[in-house]
Amino acid sequence: MSDKQLSLAFHGAAGTVTGSCMEFVLGSSRILVDCGLFQGSRSLELLNLENFAFDPASVDAVVLTHAHIDHSGLLPRLVAQGFTGAIWCTQPTCDLLEHMLADAGRIQEYDAERRNRRRDRAGEEPFEPLYTAADANRAWHQCQPVPLEEAFEPAPGFQARLWNAGHILGSASVELLAGGARVVCSGDVGPENKAFQPDPEAPHGIDHVICESTYGDRTREKVTIAQRRKLLQSEVQAALVRGGNLIVPVFALERTQELLLDLHHLIASGVFPHAQVFVDSPLANRTTEVFERYAGQLEDTGGQDVFNHPSLHYVSDTAESMRLNSMSGAIILAASGMCEGGRIRHHLIHNLHRRDSTVLFVGYQAQGSLGRVILEGAQRVRISGKEVSVRAQIRSIDSYSAHADQTELLEWIDARCPIAGSLFLDHGEPGALEAMRRELQRRQPRLEVRLPQIGERYSLPPGAPAERLETGRADLGQALGRDWQNSYADFATTLKPRLAHLRDDRQRAEALAKMREVLDAYNGFRERKRDGGE
């Protein structure tokens, strides 16, 4: 490949929905679009510990689509390992990153400390955090804000512009011009009727497009904000009638603020005059302050201060959070949105077993996440080492999604046409990616649609289809979906109840002995197979 031709490598969010990271190279210039954290199953999260597939010190710049951690969460590690360039983004994204990255750094430090305290690790090498809060602060100071639609040069040979993506506050799609090729990276695309944000925009007549596919396999019923509030009203009323708490796992950024917008409206209009709402997430509280800073630019607020009301309570310290355990009839919004960490796990432990409580999901739940396990009907789950029965009402509303559905993604792609080269579909699970590919090829048979894998590299010639230069990583198949640890957790949490259903202790002992025999036999088979291969 010529040094004058642009190349693209996928280092995340290919065949999965997290870990977004694309590397563009032109001659000696190298930029990244996003550098996100892998989230989901334990096997997937282990990818965060691997070395970058490139030398961080060789990267000239990062162009960031938005502040969500699955797009920005490895920036501190990139900086800690030698990246010194600018992180180009919108001003609201920069403001949000001050809190998002610092919180991520504290979580990494706490997680390492917690693991090192375990008694069963005595004498072992200590865990080191993925990065620290100090690394996060350094990364934030490398942010270089740029207005939407204003051209800038992130690296020699690259021209770039950011376009509103309509996903969250400050989110953008990225337009690149390099090596004669014009490329658009969608970032995460917002849906129609998205609260706070205007509809997405981007240029048309593109050589190559990289489009997210999170909801590429589903079409949601079109719901206005007024209709969405009616749905929320129905769920809240039913939860309050049951008498227990309404627990809502939320993403600290945007989802929390959208819920506050609607809850403020319902409370202020007299629908729930006595409802008490607790936002139990220090990060959500800090990001809400950023939203207040941009209140004049937010749509759908009606000119009101929607984040302040006597019924809205922002919980900061741990003791106050723990006091919520003694309450009934409260509405508790707590992070994280997929239940993989944060205070939501504390509230699930204290409410999942209660038949009068309700858990309401309002966001995407990735494969392998605790939220996905609960939503798919698990009767028992393991949370922070504790087995918890699921007796609470499990409900969901998908009208709060910040992602476009299949129809809206297809409309976004149509608006980029004509596409002279290739269309890459990323940021989706396999079913969603394949559904999008089939529909696109039905609508545009001549359009070259590619489903990249992590590790694949392509040349991006102007006016012609992409050419694959390197194949992807064949070892990641298991990590990108449910892993053995998900299966083990399912088995372990149901084992005791299933044993209890046997007739007597003799049968239970026999069942356990049979399970041991199966494991021993399998281990022996593997050893014989290995020895035979030698």
C-alpha positions as CSV (number, residue, x, y, z in Angstrom):
1,M,0.0,0.0,0.0
2,S,1.3,3.5,-0.9
3,D,2.3,5.8,2.0
4,K,-0.1,8.3,0.3
5,Q,-3.1,6.0,0.8
6,L,-5.2,6.1,4.0
7,S,-5.6,2.9,6.1
8,L,-8.1,2.0,8.8
9,A,-7.7,-0.5,11.6
10,F,-10.4,-1.6,14.1
11,H,-9.2,-2.1,17.7
12,G,-12.7,-2.3,19.4
13,A,-16.4,-2.2,18.9
14,A,-16.3,-4.6,16.0
15,G,-18.6,-7.5,16.6
16,T,-19.4,-6.0,20.0
17,V,-20.8,-2.7,21.3
18,T,-18.0,-1.4,23.5
19,G,-14.3,-0.5,23.3
20,S,-14.7,1.9,20.3
21,C,-11.3,2.6,18.8
22,M,-10.4,3.2,15.1
23,E,-6.8,3.9,14.0
24,F,-6.3,5.9,10.8
25,V,-2.8,6.0,9.3
26,L,-1.5,8.2,6.4
27,G,2.2,8.0,5.8
28,S,3.9,8.8,9.2
29,S,0.7,10.4,10.6
30,R,-1.5,8.4,12.9
31,I,-4.8,9.4,14.6
32,L,-7.4,7.6,16.6
33,V,-11.2,8.1,16.5
34,D,-12.2,7.2,20.0
35,C,-10.3,5.1,22.6
36,G,-13.0,3.4,24.7
37,L,-13.2,0.9,27.5
38,F,-14.5,-2.6,26.9
39,Q,-17.6,-3.3,29.1
40,G,-19.7,-6.5,29.6
41,S,-18.5,-10.0,30.4
42,R,-15.4,-10.5,32.5
43,S,-13.7,-12.0,29.4
44,L,-14.5,-8.9,27.4
45,E,-13.2,-6.6,30.2
46,L,-9.9,-8.5,30.2
47,L,-9.2,-6.9,26.8
48,N,-8.7,-3.6,28.6
49,L,-5.5,-5.1,30.2
50,E,-3.9,-6.0,26.9
51,N,-1.2,-3.9,25.2
52,F,-2.5,-1.4,22.6
53,A,-2.0,-2.7,19.1
54,F,0.0,0.4,18.3
55,D,2.6,2.5,20.2
56,P,0.7,5.2,22.1
57,A,3.6,7.5,21.7
58,S,3.3,7.3,17.9
59,V,-0.3,8.6,17.9
60,D,-0.5,12.2,16.8
61,A,-4.0,12.9,18.0
62,V,-7.3,11.5,19.1
63,V,-10.6,12.7,17.7
64,L,-13.3,11.9,20.2
65,T,-17.0,11.4,19.3
66,H,-18.4,11.8,22.8
67,A,-17.8,11.3,26.5
68,H,-19.4,7.9,27.1
69,I,-16.8,5.6,28.7
70,D,-17.1,2.9,26.0
71,H,-15.7,5.6,23.6
72,S,-13.4,7.5,26.0
73,G,-12.5,5.3,28.9
74,L,-9.0,4.1,27.7
75,L,-7.7,7.7,27.1
76,P,-6.0,7.8,30.5
77,R,-4.2,4.6,29.8
78,L,-3.2,5.9,26.4
79,V,-1.7,9.0,28.1
80,A,0.0,6.9,30.8
81,Q,1.7,4.9,28.1
82,G,3.1,7.8,26.2
83,F,0.4,9.6,24.2
84,T,1.1,13.4,24.4
85,G,-1.1,14.7,21.5
86,A,-4.4,16.6,21.5
87,I,-7.8,15.0,22.1
88,W,-10.1,16.9,19.8
89,C,-13.7,17.1,20.8
90,T,-16.6,19.5,21.3
91,Q,-16.6,21.9,24.3
92,P,-19.5,20.1,26.1
93,T,-17.6,16.8,25.7
94,C,-14.5,18.3,27.2
95,D,-16.6,19.6,30.1
96,L,-18.1,16.2,30.7
97,L,-14.8,14.4,30.4
98,E,-13.5,16.3,33.4
99,H,-15.9,14.3,35.6
100,M,-16.3,11.1,33.5
101,L,-12.5,10.3,33.3
102,A,-11.8,11.2,36.9
103,D,-14.6,8.9,38.1
104,A,-13.2,6.1,35.9
105,G,-9.8,6.6,37.4
106,R,-11.1,6.4,40.9
107,I,-13.0,3.2,40.0
108,Q,-9.9,1.6,38.7
109,E,-7.9,2.5,41.8
110,Y,-10.7,1.2,44.1
111,D,-11.1,-2.0,42.2
112,A,-7.3,-2.7,42.4
113,E,-7.3,-1.9,46.1
114,R,-10.4,-4.2,46.8
115,R,-8.8,-7.1,44.9
116,N,-5.5,-6.7,46.8
117,R,-7.3,-6.9,50.2
118,R,-8.7,-10.4,49.4
119,R,-7.2,-12.9,51.9
120,D,-7.0,-15.6,49.2
121,R,-4.4,-13.5,47.4
122,A,-1.8,-13.5,50.2
123,G,1.7,-13.6,48.8
124,E,0.7,-12.9,45.2
125,E,1.8,-10.0,43.1
126,P,-0.5,-7.0,43.8
127,F,-3.0,-5.8,41.2
128,E,-2.1,-2.6,39.5
129,P,-5.0,-0.3,38.5
130,L,-5.6,0.0,34.7
131,Y,-4.9,3.7,35.2
132,T,-5.2,6.3,38.0
133,A,-7.2,9.4,38.7
134,A,-4.0,11.3,38.0
135,D,-3.7,9.7,34.6
136,A,-7.4,10.7,33.9
137,N,-6.6,14.3,34.9
138,R,-3.7,14.4,32.5
139,A,-5.9,13.1,29.7
140,W,-8.5,15.7,30.3
141,H,-5.9,18.5,30.2
142,Q,-5.0,17.3,26.7
143,C,-8.5,18.0,25.4
144,Q,-8.7,20.5,22.6
145,P,-12.3,21.8,22.1
146,V,-13.4,22.7,18.6
147,P,-16.8,24.0,17.4
148,L,-19.1,21.8,15.3
149,E,-18.5,22.0,11.5
150,E,-15.3,24.0,11.9
151,A,-12.3,22.5,10.0
152,F,-9.2,21.5,11.9
153,E,-6.0,19.6,11.3
154,P,-5.5,16.8,13.9
155,A,-2.3,15.6,12.2
156,P,-0.3,16.4,9.0
157,G,-2.3,15.2,6.0
158,F,-5.6,15.0,7.9
159,Q,-8.4,17.5,7.7
160,A,-11.4,17.0,10.0
161,R,-14.8,18.4,11.0
162,L,-17.2,17.4,13.8
163,W,-21.0,17.2,13.1
164,N,-23.8,16.9,15.5
165,A,-24.7,13.2,16.1
166,G,-27.8,13.9,18.2
167,H,-26.8,11.2,20.7
168,I,-25.9,13.0,24.0
169,L,-24.7,16.4,25.0
170,G,-21.6,17.2,22.9
171,S,-21.8,14.1,20.7
172,A,-20.4,14.3,17.2
173,S,-19.8,12.3,14.0
174,V,-16.4,12.7,12.6
175,E,-15.6,13.7,9.0
176,L,-12.0,13.0,7.8
177,L,-10.3,14.0,4.5
178,A,-7.0,12.3,4.1
179,G,-5.1,10.6,1.2
180,G,-7.8,11.9,-1.2
181,A,-10.5,9.9,0.6
182,R,-13.5,11.4,2.4
183,V,-14.5,9.3,5.4
184,V,-17.4,9.7,8.0
185,C,-17.4,7.9,11.3
186,S,-20.9,8.1,12.7
187,G,-20.0,7.8,16.4
188,D,-23.3,6.9,18.2
189,V,-26.3,8.3,16.3
190,G,-29.3,9.6,18.2
191,P,-32.9,8.8,17.4
192,E,-35.8,11.0,16.4
193,N,-37.6,12.8,19.2
194,K,-34.4,12.7,21.3
195,A,-34.8,15.0,24.4
196,F,-32.3,17.8,24.7
197,Q,-30.5,17.2,21.3
198,P,-31.3,18.3,17.8
199,D,-31.5,15.7,15.0
200,P,-28.1,14.3,13.7
201,E,-26.4,15.9,10.7
202,A,-23.4,14.9,8.5
203,P,-22.2,15.5,4.9
204,H,-23.2,13.4,1.9
205,G,-21.2,12.1,-1.1
206,I,-18.7,10.1,1.0
207,D,-16.0,7.6,0.0
208,H,-16.2,5.4,3.1
209,V,-18.7,5.4,6.0
210,I,-18.3,3.7,9.4
211,C,-21.7,3.4,11.0
212,E,-22.8,2.1,14.4
213,S,-25.3,-0.7,14.6
214,T,-26.3,-1.0,18.2
215,Y,-30.0,-1.3,17.4
216,G,-29.5,-2.6,13.8
217,D,-31.9,-5.5,14.4
218,R,-34.9,-3.8,15.8
219,T,-37.4,-1.0,15.0
220,R,-38.9,0.8,17.9
221,E,-42.4,2.2,17.9
222,K,-42.1,5.9,17.3
223,V,-42.8,7.7,20.5
224,T,-43.0,11.4,21.2
225,I,-41.7,12.9,24.4
226,A,-45.3,13.3,25.6
227,Q,-46.0,9.6,24.9
228,R,-42.8,8.6,26.6
229,R,-43.9,10.4,29.7
230,K,-47.1,8.5,29.6
231,L,-45.2,5.2,29.6
232,L,-43.0,6.3,32.5
233,Q,-46.1,7.5,34.4
234,S,-47.7,4.1,34.0
235,E,-44.6,2.3,35.3
236,V,-44.1,4.7,38.2
237,Q,-47.8,4.4,39.2
238,A,-47.7,0.6,39.2
239,A,-44.5,0.6,41.2
240,L,-45.8,3.0,43.8
241,V,-49.0,0.9,44.2
242,R,-46.9,-2.2,44.9
243,G,-45.5,-0.2,47.9
244,G,-41.8,-1.0,47.4
245,N,-39.0,1.0,45.9
246,L,-38.6,1.7,42.2
247,I,-35.0,1.0,41.3
248,V,-33.8,2.4,37.9
249,P,-30.3,1.5,36.7
250,V,-29.1,4.6,34.8
251,F,-26.2,5.8,32.9
252,A,-24.9,8.9,34.7
253,L,-24.6,10.8,31.4
254,E,-27.8,11.8,29.5
255,R,-30.1,9.0,30.7
256,T,-30.2,10.4,34.2
257,Q,-30.9,13.9,32.9
258,E,-33.7,12.7,30.5
259,L,-35.4,10.9,33.4
260,L,-35.1,14.0,35.6
261,L,-36.7,16.0,32.7
262,D,-39.7,13.7,32.6
263,L,-40.0,13.1,36.3
264,H,-39.9,16.9,36.9
265,H,-42.7,17.3,34.5
266,L,-44.9,14.6,36.1
267,I,-44.3,15.9,39.6
268,A,-44.7,19.6,38.7
269,S,-47.9,18.9,36.8
270,G,-49.4,17.2,39.9
271,V,-49.3,13.6,38.6
272,F,-47.1,12.4,41.5
273,P,-47.2,15.4,43.9
274,H,-45.6,13.4,46.8
275,A,-43.1,11.4,44.9
276,Q,-39.5,11.4,46.2
277,V,-36.7,10.9,43.6
278,F,-33.2,10.1,44.7
279,V,-30.3,10.4,42.3
280,D,-27.8,8.1,44.0
281,S,-24.7,8.7,41.8
282,P,-22.0,11.3,42.5
283,L,-21.0,11.2,38.8
284,A,-24.6,11.7,37.7
285,N,-24.8,14.7,40.0
286,R,-21.7,16.2,38.6
287,T,-22.8,15.6,35.0
288,T,-26.1,17.2,35.8
289,E,-24.3,20.3,36.8
290,V,-22.7,20.4,33.3
291,F,-26.2,20.0,31.7
292,E,-27.3,23.0,33.8
293,R,-24.4,25.0,32.4
294,Y,-25.7,24.3,28.8
295,A,-29.4,24.7,29.8
296,G,-29.9,27.5,27.2
297,Q,-28.9,25.2,24.4
298,L,-31.0,22.2,25.5
299,E,-34.3,21.4,23.7
300,D,-37.6,20.4,25.4
301,T,-37.0,22.1,28.8
302,G,-39.7,24.7,28.2
303,G,-37.3,27.3,29.7
304,Q,-37.7,25.6,33.1
305,D,-35.0,24.6,35.6
306,V,-35.8,20.9,35.2
307,F,-33.0,19.7,37.4
308,N,-34.1,21.4,40.6
309,H,-37.3,20.7,42.5
310,P,-38.1,19.9,46.2
311,S,-38.9,16.3,45.3
312,L,-35.5,15.7,43.5
313,H,-32.7,14.7,45.9
314,Y,-29.1,14.4,44.9
315,V,-27.3,11.8,47.0
316,S,-23.5,12.2,47.4
317,D,-22.0,10.5,50.5
318,T,-22.1,6.7,51.1
319,A,-23.9,7.0,54.5
320,E,-26.8,8.8,52.9
321,S,-26.9,6.2,50.1
322,M,-27.1,3.4,52.7
323,R,-30.0,5.1,54.5
324,L,-32.1,4.6,51.4
325,N,-32.2,0.9,52.3
326,S,-34.7,1.7,55.1
327,M,-37.1,3.4,52.7
328,S,-40.2,2.1,50.7
329,G,-42.0,3.9,48.0
330,A,-38.9,5.8,46.8
331,I,-37.7,6.3,43.2
332,I,-34.0,5.6,43.1
333,L,-31.9,6.3,40.1
334,A,-28.4,4.8,40.5
335,A,-25.5,4.0,38.2
336,S,-24.3,2.0,36.4
337,G,-26.8,1.6,33.6
338,M,-25.8,-2.1,32.9
339,C,-25.5,-2.9,36.7
340,E,-21.8,-3.7,36.2
341,G,-20.6,-1.5,39.1
342,G,-21.5,1.5,41.2
343,R,-24.2,2.0,43.7
344,I,-26.9,0.3,41.7
345,R,-25.5,-3.1,42.8
346,H,-26.0,-2.1,46.4
347,H,-29.7,-1.2,45.7
348,L,-30.3,-4.4,43.8
349,I,-29.0,-6.5,46.7
350,H,-31.5,-4.8,49.0
351,N,-34.5,-4.8,46.6
352,L,-34.3,-7.6,44.1
353,H,-35.6,-10.1,46.7
354,R,-38.6,-7.9,47.6
355,R,-41.8,-8.8,45.8
356,D,-43.1,-5.2,46.4
357,S,-40.1,-3.6,44.7
358,T,-39.7,-2.9,40.9
359,V,-36.5,-2.7,38.8
360,L,-37.1,-0.6,35.6
361,F,-34.5,-0.8,32.8
362,V,-34.4,2.2,30.5
363,G,-31.1,1.6,28.6
364,Y,-29.2,-0.9,26.5
365,Q,-28.0,-4.0,28.3
366,A,-24.9,-5.6,26.7
367,Q,-24.5,-9.4,26.5
368,G,-22.8,-10.7,29.6
369,S,-23.8,-7.8,31.8
370,L,-25.7,-8.3,35.0
371,G,-28.5,-6.1,33.7
372,R,-28.9,-8.3,30.7
373,V,-29.0,-11.4,32.9
374,I,-31.7,-9.9,35.1
375,L,-33.7,-8.6,32.1
376,E,-33.7,-12.0,30.5
377,G,-35.4,-13.6,33.4
378,A,-32.8,-15.0,35.8
379,Q,-34.4,-16.2,39.1
380,R,-31.2,-15.9,41.1
381,V,-28.1,-13.7,40.4
382,R,-24.7,-13.2,42.1
383,I,-23.9,-9.7,43.0
384,S,-20.6,-8.7,44.8
385,G,-20.2,-12.3,46.0
386,K,-23.8,-12.6,47.3
387,E,-26.5,-14.8,45.8
388,V,-29.7,-12.8,45.5
389,S,-33.2,-14.1,44.6
390,V,-35.1,-12.2,41.9
391,R,-38.6,-11.6,43.2
392,A,-39.0,-8.0,42.3
393,Q,-41.0,-6.9,39.2
394,I,-38.7,-6.5,36.3
395,R,-39.8,-4.0,33.8
396,S,-38.3,-2.1,30.8
397,I,-39.0,1.0,28.6
398,D,-36.9,1.3,25.4
399,S,-38.2,4.7,24.5
400,Y,-35.3,6.4,26.3
401,S,-32.7,4.9,24.1
402,A,-30.1,7.4,22.9
403,H,-29.4,5.2,19.9
404,A,-31.2,5.3,16.5
405,D,-33.1,2.1,15.6
406,Q,-32.7,0.2,12.4
407,T,-35.0,2.5,10.4
408,E,-33.3,5.6,11.7
409,L,-29.8,4.2,11.0
410,L,-30.9,3.4,7.4
411,E,-32.1,6.9,7.0
412,W,-28.8,8.3,8.3
413,I,-26.9,6.1,5.9
414,D,-29.2,7.1,3.0
415,A,-28.4,10.7,3.8
416,R,-24.7,10.1,3.4
417,C,-25.1,8.6,-0.1
418,P,-23.8,8.3,-2.7
419,I,-21.1,6.1,-1.0
420,A,-18.4,5.5,-3.6
421,G,-16.3,3.0,-1.6
422,S,-17.4,0.8,1.4
423,L,-19.8,1.0,4.3
424,F,-18.5,-0.6,7.5
425,L,-20.9,-1.6,10.2
426,D,-19.5,-1.6,13.8
427,H,-20.6,-1.1,17.4
428,G,-23.1,-3.9,17.3
429,E,-23.7,-7.4,18.4
430,P,-23.6,-10.1,15.7
431,G,-27.3,-10.4,15.2
432,A,-27.7,-6.6,14.9
433,L,-24.8,-6.4,12.4
434,E,-26.1,-9.2,10.2
435,A,-29.7,-7.7,10.2
436,M,-28.4,-4.4,9.1
437,R,-26.2,-5.9,6.4
438,R,-29.1,-7.9,5.0
439,E,-31.4,-4.9,4.9
440,L,-28.8,-2.6,3.3
441,Q,-28.0,-5.1,0.6
442,R,-31.7,-5.6,-0.1
443,R,-32.1,-1.8,-0.5
444,Q,-28.8,-1.1,-2.2
445,P,-27.5,-4.2,-3.9
446,R,-24.4,-2.5,-5.3
447,L,-23.3,-1.0,-2.0
448,E,-20.3,-2.9,-0.5
449,V,-21.1,-3.6,3.2
450,R,-18.4,-4.9,5.5
451,L,-18.6,-6.3,9.0
452,P,-15.1,-5.7,10.4
453,Q,-13.5,-7.7,13.1
454,I,-11.2,-6.5,15.8
455,G,-7.6,-6.5,14.4
456,E,-8.6,-6.0,10.8
457,R,-6.9,-3.3,8.7
458,Y,-8.1,-1.9,5.4
459,S,-6.8,0.5,2.8
460,L,-9.3,3.3,2.0
461,P,-8.8,4.4,-1.6
462,P,-10.8,7.4,-2.9
463,G,-13.8,6.4,-5.0
464,A,-13.3,2.7,-4.7
465,P,-14.1,-0.2,-2.3
466,A,-11.8,-0.8,0.7
467,E,-9.2,-3.5,0.5
468,R,-8.5,-5.7,3.5
469,L,-4.8,-5.7,4.4
470,E,-4.8,-7.7,7.7
471,T,-7.2,-10.2,9.1
472,G,-8.9,-9.9,12.5
473,R,-8.2,-11.8,15.7
474,A,-9.6,-15.3,15.7
475,D,-9.2,-15.6,19.5
476,L,-11.9,-13.2,20.4
477,G,-15.0,-15.2,19.5
478,Q,-15.8,-16.2,23.1
479,A,-14.9,-12.9,24.7
480,L,-17.4,-10.9,22.5
481,G,-20.5,-12.7,23.8
482,R,-21.5,-14.6,27.0
483,D,-18.4,-16.2,28.5
484,W,-17.9,-19.2,30.7
485,Q,-18.1,-16.9,33.8
486,N,-21.6,-15.9,32.8
487,S,-22.5,-19.6,32.5
488,Y,-20.8,-20.4,35.8
489,A,-22.7,-17.6,37.6
490,D,-26.0,-19.0,36.2
491,F,-25.1,-22.5,37.3
492,A,-23.8,-21.5,40.7
493,T,-26.8,-19.4,41.6
494,T,-29.3,-22.1,40.7
495,L,-27.4,-25.1,42.1
496,K,-28.5,-24.9,45.7
497,P,-32.2,-24.5,44.9
498,R,-32.1,-27.4,42.4
499,L,-30.4,-29.6,44.9
500,A,-33.0,-28.6,47.5
501,H,-35.7,-30.0,45.1
502,L,-34.2,-33.5,45.3
503,R,-35.9,-36.0,47.6
504,D,-33.3,-36.3,50.3
505,D,-29.6,-35.8,51.4
506,R,-28.6,-39.1,49.8
507,Q,-29.7,-38.0,46.4
508,R,-28.1,-34.6,46.8
509,A,-24.7,-36.2,47.7
510,E,-25.0,-38.5,44.7
511,A,-25.7,-35.6,42.4
512,L,-22.7,-33.7,43.7
513,A,-20.5,-36.8,43.3
514,K,-21.7,-37.2,39.7
515,M,-20.8,-33.6,38.9
516,R,-17.3,-34.1,40.3
517,E,-17.0,-37.3,38.2
518,V,-17.9,-35.3,35.1
519,L,-15.3,-32.6,35.8
520,D,-12.6,-35.2,36.6
521,A,-13.4,-37.2,33.5
522,Y,-13.3,-34.1,31.3
523,N,-9.9,-33.0,32.8
524,G,-8.6,-36.5,32.2
525,F,-9.8,-36.5,28.6
526,R,-8.1,-33.1,28.0
527,E,-4.8,-34.4,29.5
528,R,-4.8,-37.5,27.4
529,K,-5.6,-35.5,24.3
530,R,-2.7,-33.1,25.1
531,D,-0.3,-36.0,25.8
532,G,-1.3,-37.7,22.6
533,G,-0.8,-34.5,20.6
534,E,2.8,-34.3,22.0
